[in-house]
Amino acid sequence: MKKYVGTLVFSLSLLTALPLAAHADDSTKDTEANIELTQDEDNKDVTLDAVPGVNFGSHVNSKETKTYTAESVSGNVQVTNPGSSDGWAVQAKRTAFTGSNTSMKGEKITFANGTVAATDTGNASKTPTTQDFEITTENSNILVATKGEGVGEFTMTHDKGDVSLYVPAGNVADNYTSTITWSLTNTPDTK
């Protein structure tokens, strides 16, 4: 019996030590996967869907220069790009703050710390860019997507504490209003 067990162990050892004679050829093959995404002709334009309003509240007029933060920012900037590869930009400008008898002098509206995000968290397009900005009486870019970027739906949000109105000393008491004009252009420049 010992001889039989020893022969069996030797035979098994020999079988595991020998290389396998048959093996697969080393080769690779390539294929393609295809998809065509076509533009929806009924929904192809980049659109400016929403813009915010700002309320700075009511304050006692001061003999000193003051900066007031917004009491409310209603809404946000929202842009939808259904698939255009063109770049786009949101621009803003405003009128002077005017009251019943006068215009405010030297005022400045500033937006800081804006947050830009895609409404679809799985969006793979590069997010449009913004930075702190002042809205003046001239158009300036406040949100920019360069060519091939900013595809999908994006919002730019500002907390009320990040929007301020600088009012220099020397302005008379009145109820002032300014109109902010937000516009969308598909040719962003560096202004």
Secondary structure, 3 states (H helix, E strand, C coil): CHHHHHHHHHHHHHHHHCCCCCCCCCCCCCCCCCCCCCCCCCCCCCEEEECCEEECCCCCCCCCCEEEECCEEECCEEEEECCCCCCEEEEEEECCCECCCCECCCCEEEECCCEEEECCCCCCCCCCECCCEEECCCCEEEEEECCCCCCEEEEEECCHHHEEEEECCCCCCCCCECCEEEEEECCCCCC
